[in-house]
Amino acid sequence: MDVVGMGTLAMDKLYKVDVLPKEDSFCVIENTAYAPGGSGTNVIVQMGRCLK
């Protein structure tokens, strides 16, 4: 089966923080990471996992 995907491709930036800040407050970012995402990317990855 051939699958062609059309949609958005995005790079998600993930933050690990010490606490979830409340309104008008602050938190400390302990670590950052990047992960590919976007609706088109997510659908194609799931299709690939289902077709294995």
C-alpha positions in Angstrom: 0.0 0.0 0.0 1.3 3.5 -0.9 0.5 6.4 1.3 1.1 10.0 0.6 0.7 12.6 3.4 -0.1 16.2 3.1 -0.3 18.5 6.1 1.7 20.5 8.5 5.2 19.6 9.7 6.3 21.3 12.9 9.1 21.0 15.5 7.8 20.9 19.0 9.9 22.5 21.8 9.4 20.7 25.1 10.2 22.3 28.4 10.8 20.5 31.7 10.0 22.9 34.6 10.3 22.8 38.3 6.6 23.6 38.9 3.6 24.5 36.7 3.3 28.2 37.1 0.1 29.8 38.3 -1.3 32.9 36.6 1.2 35.8 36.7 3.9 33.7 38.3 7.2 32.1 37.1 8.9 28.8 37.0 12.5 27.5 36.3 13.1 25.7 33.0 15.3 22.7 33.9 15.7 21.2 30.5 14.5 21.6 26.9 14.1 19.1 24.1 12.9 19.1 20.5 10.5 16.6 18.9 9.1 16.4 15.4 5.3 16.8 15.2 2.5 18.5 13.3 -0.8 16.9 12.1 0.7 15.5 8.8 3.7 14.0 10.6 1.6 12.5 13.4 -0.8 10.8 11.0 1.9 9.3 8.8 3.8 8.0 11.8 0.6 6.3 13.1 -0.1 4.9 9.7 3.4 3.4 9.6 2.9 1.8 13.0 -0.5 0.3 12.0 0.9 -1.1 8.8 3.7 -3.1 10.4 
